Amino acid sequence: MRRRLLLISLLVVNLATPALSQESSHAEPIAAARDLLAGIERDVAALEHLETEPKPAGSEEQALLELRRARASEDLLARINDFVGAVVELQQEGGRIPELQEAAKKFVLRIDPLARKRIAELNAEITALGAQRDKSEGDVRDRIEAKIARRTELLRKVFQATFQNFQNMRSLGLDSAEAGARLGEAVSDRAEDTLSRLEIIEGKVVSLKAQLSVNPDDAAGKVALDTAEAAKAFAVADLTAAIDMLSELKLDTTKYQQALIQSTGQISTDILDPRVAFGLVRVWFAAFKKQLVENGPTWAFKLLVISGILLLFHLLGRVMQRLVRRGLTASKLRLSQMLRETIVVISGNLVRILGVLIALSQVGFALGPVLAGLGIAGFIAGFALQETLANFASGVMILIYRPFDIGDGVEAGGAAGVVSAMSMVSTRILTDDNQVLVVPNGKIWGGVIKNVTAEKTRRVDLSFRVHYGESVEKIEKLLGDIVVSHPKVLKNPAAIVKLHALEDASLRFIVRAWVKREDYWEVHWDLTRAVKLRFDRENIRVALPQHQDYPSHSKSGPRAESMPG
């Protein structure tokens, strides 16, 4: 190492002493190149100083010194590459500085054999450390693993510097064929080693994941898996760098690109290469064919078993629904039709869900994590579906307190009509003109619910206004006769006909008659029509609103109003 440093330092001194020809148009690039050359001299001096330091006794001190030497070497190589790049850029811009060009060429020619030797040294060190690691355990093994990681990272950087030096050789017009061939061979070996390492690590990752699936609480297994995943990411980065260098060297990278895509699962532009794409298809097809031959009968049997389980539990669910429906029908519990149907549907679905869980267990799914996952998913969905859950809760309250049932006439949630269906989140109402309204249960439960058909009987309330000059007894008798004569008016409770109020321009009479629920509108319309016809025959004067200019003795008929019950 000292000999190499001496050669580079002598080269720097010899190149720095000649006077550089100045060109006003390239003064700044030339000055920058000079600064880089001076920096190279400083890096050589720093590296020489580290090389002359005595070797420390402790292992940590040795590792620290090695790290400082590695960084100094990296700085020197990087500065030399920057210097060569500056000279090439200056040359492309027309700045012909022979001294700088000569310096760049000599640096490039010196770096190539030194870098190749350093690559060989690092490979030997990594191999030796690997042998030590295989014989060690515990903390000692971890420390050796860390050393291997540092050497591997340094080896990658040396490869990148060597590749940059090869590009510099081409840019300076030097003969780079032999250097390119040697570099391609070294990078190919590096790619093969990395590919083998990646395959070993992937096997370890798969094994650790299988162990954790059986014992998820294994802390040591989790740590080992994290370490293996980190090693895999490191190997993927190494293989990616090797593929990039091989592509620049015009060498075949199909095998490595296929391995990279299979390992990471990420589709990149490399898939557009027909050789890569067809190679992956062949690999996948071969793997599928192998799995089909080896595991096909097992898969077919499992599929048959799963299908049989699902079909069986589906039929059991239907049987359960029939049994629950019969039991609820025969029960003395006064359950609403909606609640009965809900209980029937839930009972059948619970049986089917049990069948699905048993079927999943047949293909290796652990029911514990599945149920836990469903719980977490339900917790998350609770935040996203708050409005729906509120409607669901309102549906439960409606089922419990039974303010109405299917077939009842209701006014609720801003809608009026007959309840035709109900789910746990909404109620379906059919209006008198045959429109279907779907009302959220939260809107129904949060407001006033009016059930007009909950009782077997209803009261028909009518109101009539007549002129002040009419006889009260005559009107009461006339209205009473009309109500009593209707066959669908109930005798008990008895109907009521009364003078209700003395208004500004009229006498107001009310009629309250009890009828069966299904006869309400028929009696309402019949009584209104009968009163109109009877008033016309008896020449009863009807009072009209004062703001309208009507004759005092109108034959238009009585004004009937529904009265609140």
C-alpha positions, 0 to 999 in steps of 0.5 A: 500500500505504501508503494502505491501511495509513493507512486501516486505522490511522486506523480502528483508532485511531478505534475504539479510543478510544470507551469500551466499555460493560461487561456483567458476563456478557460481560466476558471475551469483550469483553476478548478482543475488545479484545486482538484490536483492540489486536493489529490496531493492532500489526500495522498498525504492523509492516506500516507499518514494513516498507513504509517500509524501503528496498528492498535491492539484493540479490535474496536480501534483496529476497526476504526483505523480501517474505516478511516483508511477506507474513507481516505481511499474513497476520497482519493479515488473520488477526487481523482475521478473529479479531476479527470472529469474536469479535464475531459469537460475542459477538453470538450470545450476546446481547452487544450492543456497538455499538462492537465491531459497528461496528468489525467491519463497517467492517473487513469492508467495508475488507478486501474491496476490498483483498483483491481488489486483492491477488489481482489484483496476485499474479496479475499477478506470477505471470504475469510470473514465468511469462514470465521462467521460460519464457525462463530455464534452469538455476539462474535458472529454479529460482529463478524457479520458487521465487518462483512457488511462494511467490506461488502459496502466498500467493495461496491464503492471500489467497483463503482470507482473502477467503472468510473475510471473505465469511462474516464479512459474512454473519454480521454481516448485511451485504449480501454478494451483490455480494461473493459474486458477485465472489468466485465469479468470482475463485475460478472463474478460479483453479480454471480456471487450476489445472486447466490447470496440473494437466493440464500437470503430469500430462503432464510426469509421464507423459512423465518416467515413460516416459523413466525406464522406458527409462533407470531410471538417469537421475538428472536424470530422477528429480530432474525427476520428483520436482519434477513430483510435488511440483508436482502435489501443490501443484496438487491442494491448490490445486484442492481449496481452490477446490472447497471455496470454490465449494461454499460459494458454491453454485456448480457444481464438477462439472468440478473434482471429476471432474478431481480424482478422475481426477488423484489416483485417490482415490474420495471422497464427491464420487463420490456426486454423480450429476453427478460420477459420471455425468460420470466414467463418460462420460469413462472410457467415451469414453477407453476407446472412443477407445483401443479404436478406435485400439489395438483391432487392435493389442491383438487381435494382441498377445493372439493372439501371446501366446496362441500363445506360451503354447500353443507353449511349453506343448506344448514343455514336454510334449515336453521332459518326454517326452524327459527321461523317455525319456533318464532311463529309458535312462540307466545312472544309478541314479536313484530314481523320485522324482528322475526324476519331479522332474527331468521336472517341472522340465524341463517347467516351465522351458520354460513359464516361459521362454514366460511371460517371452517373452509378457510381453516382447511387451506391453512388460514389461522382463524385467530388472526382472521377474527382479529383482523375482522375486529380491526377492520370493523373498528376502522369501518366504524369511523368511516361509516358513522352515519350508517352505524347510527342508522343501524342503531336506530334500526335496532331500537325500532325492532326493540320498541316496535313503533310500527310493523310491516303493513302499518300506515305511518307518518315518519321521517317526513314520509307518509304511507304504508311500511312495505319493508325494513332493513337494519339501516332503512325503512321502505314506505309505499305512498298512497300514489304508489311511490316507494320512499326509502327513509334512513332509520336514523331520521325516523327514530330521531323524529316523531313517529305517527302510526295511524294503523296501530289500533284496530279502531280509528276515529273519523273527525269532521267539522262543519260551519253553518250560518248563525240563523240555523237551529242548533237542535236541527243541525245536531239531529240531522248530523246525528241521523247521518252518522247513526245510519251509516252501517260501518260506524261503530255503536261502541264507542258511541259517535259524538255530534256537538256544537263545538264553537261560536265563531265570528260568522258561523256556528261550528259543529263537530262529528266524531265517529269510531270505525274499524281501521280499514274502514276509515277513509270510506266512512270519512268520504261517505259522511262528507258526501251525505252531509252535503246532500242532506244540507242541500235538501234541507236548505241549510245555509252554510257559512263561508269564509268572510274574505270571499264574496258569496251569497248569504244563502249558498247551495254550495254545500257544507265545509267539512274539516278533519279535526285532530283526535 
